[in-house]
Amino acid sequence: DAGVIQSPRHEVTEMGQEVTLRCKPISGHDYLFWYRQTMMRGLELLIYFNNNVPIDDSGMPEDRFSAKMPNASFSTLKIQPSEPRDSAVYFCASNGRDNEQFFGPGTRLTVL
Amino acid sequence: GQNIDQPTEMTATEGAIVQINCTYQTSGFNGLFWYQQHAGEAPTFLSYNVLDGLEEKGRFSSFLSRSKGYSYLLLKELQMKDSASYLCAVRDGSDSWGKLQFGAGTQVVVTP
């Protein structure tokens, strides 16, 4: 398996633009997580899905953020409109019914 | 909610031993995890403890005391490649395979 796949790896955009981050979890994993990492706040869970259903979105900062998982092999995290304070590394992770959570390589987002 | 505390930084010499402590206060508990994260990379899984005691895996060992809300990660025979951030994470008890809450991470610097 190729592991968790994220795209793009880097994104630079201007304030106010829409940003869409993409994730393909490991095949067979039924849990998918979106995290955000910054120097100030560390690694924060934004939202997670089980069997494509959002279970806990309490970490989503505000209405500008939304996440979807239309099928078992694809998820998106969208920010609209983006702001400079959204600049961070966004990780997608997945795990099956065991104890190891696998992280994707991350998307480094810069909002100017 | 959950409160997870670990030291910000530790420095040790190549070949030495370093112990990274983690204390937590949780409303639910279903396992404690340690992850390693090299600069610019994604976190990778190191260990999992759900019962009290010591789990050993090569040069790395992890200990848990649930009654004390305490864990440590022990790194033996330090190598330069062990320079990284080490993240302690607690799994919320409400979902057997789900949500992890991460500490801020301990930056370990290995010197020659």
HADDOCK unambig.tbl for C-alpha pairs under 7 A between the chains (distance, minus, plus):
assign (segid A and resid 42 and name CA) (segid B and resid 104 and name CA) 5.23 0.50 0.50
assign (segid A and resid 43 and name CA) (segid B and resid 102 and name CA) 6.31 0.50 0.50
assign (segid A and resid 97 and name CA) (segid B and resid 97 and name CA) 6.11 0.50 0.50
assign (segid A and resid 98 and name CA) (segid B and resid 97 and name CA) 6.88 0.50 0.50
assign (segid A and resid 100 and name CA) (segid B and resid 45 and name CA) 6.30 0.50 0.50
assign (segid A and resid 101 and name CA) (segid B and resid 45 and name CA) 6.91 0.50 0.50
assign (segid A and resid 102 and name CA) (segid B and resid 44 and name CA) 6.96 0.50 0.50
assign (segid A and resid 103 and name CA) (segid B and resid 42 and name CA) 6.09 0.50 0.50
assign (segid A and resid 103 and name CA) (segid B and resid 43 and name CA) 6.42 0.50 0.50
assign (segid A and resid 104 and name CA) (segid B and resid 42 and name CA) 6.57 0.50 0.50
assign (segid A and resid 105 and name CA) (segid B and resid 41 and name CA) 6.48 0.50 0.50
assign (segid A and resid 105 and name CA) (segid B and resid 42 and name CA) 5.36 0.50 0.50
assign (segid A and resid 106 and name CA) (segid B and resid 42 and name CA) 6.68 0.50 0.50
